[in-house]
Amino acid sequence: MTLALAFLVLSACAADKPRPASPTPPDPPPPATSLVPSVVSTPPQAVEATPAPPPPAPVVAQPCDERRLQVAVTRATGEGSFILRLSCAGTTFAVSSDRAKPTGEELTAVFKLAPLDWEKAYRTIEDLKWRTFDDACGPNEQRVGMTPGPVYRVEIQDTVDRRSFHCAGVRSFTEPLDQLHGRLLAMAPPAPPSLPGGGDRTGVPQCDVFLDKYMRCIAEKVPAAERPDFEQALADTRVRLRDALVADPSAGPALVKTCDRLQDEARKGTAKYRCKF
């Protein structure tokens, strides 16, 4: 009985004894602060690749449109010097080459080309950007350009533009021009027809008569200061008439009409000098 009472008392005491409070979880720490603004990472942007330059447009034969180009490469020794002309009239596309050997011997070739081959040659020269080239070199380049060497002068011209290059920079022109000249000569027929009379004859008697009168007018009537331009025009006309006939031997009648027209123009252009044609 006594043991049972003692057990009941202990149980009651245990029930009355305050239970320890369960530990309270600590407050979360305040958010950290910083004087440096946070950087929000963003996915890297894709870098666009630089597009490759477009390939050059394919060369396509174009209408003549009376296009002409003349290239003169003059070397101090005379070896390798040449004058290359590209000319066309209607559907006839021609090449003319005058070149000199160190011995002084002159070689001439005049022949027709297929329109596409002519166009490729024309494009090769145009791709040199010669119309924008400036030959005003600095002192150092001028010294280099004038020292003994294979290149002395390059001149390119058409009916509206004419550029002469004398400095060291012309070397960037001579290599492609030499290669072009060689390729075109390789297309020449083995035995190009010779011109009747040779020399400065065009091969069209009516044209030669007119040009001879024009030459006398220049020599006898035109003041010396004005002659160079007339003489250059006369020389160019002879070459073009000659080239046209050699390129197309059947062009004689058409060239006669051309020379009649040129004579009328010359008569008007030299009226103040009282030239007779």
Buried (B, 14 or more C-beta within 10 A) or exposed (E): EEEEEEEEEEEEEEEEEEEEEEEEEEEEEEEEEEEEEEEEEEEEEEEEEEEEEEEEEEBEEBEBEEBBBBBBBBBBEBEBBBBBBBBBBEEBBBBBBBBBEEEEEEEBBBBBBEBEBBBBBBBBBEEBEBEEBEBEBEEEBBEBBBEEEEBBBBBBBBEEEEBEBBBBBBBEBBEEBBEBBEEBBEBBEEEEEEBEEEEBBBBBBBBBEBBEBBBEBBEEBBEEEEBEEBBEBBEBBBBBBBBBBBBBEEBBEBBBEBBEEBBEEBBEBBEEBEBEB
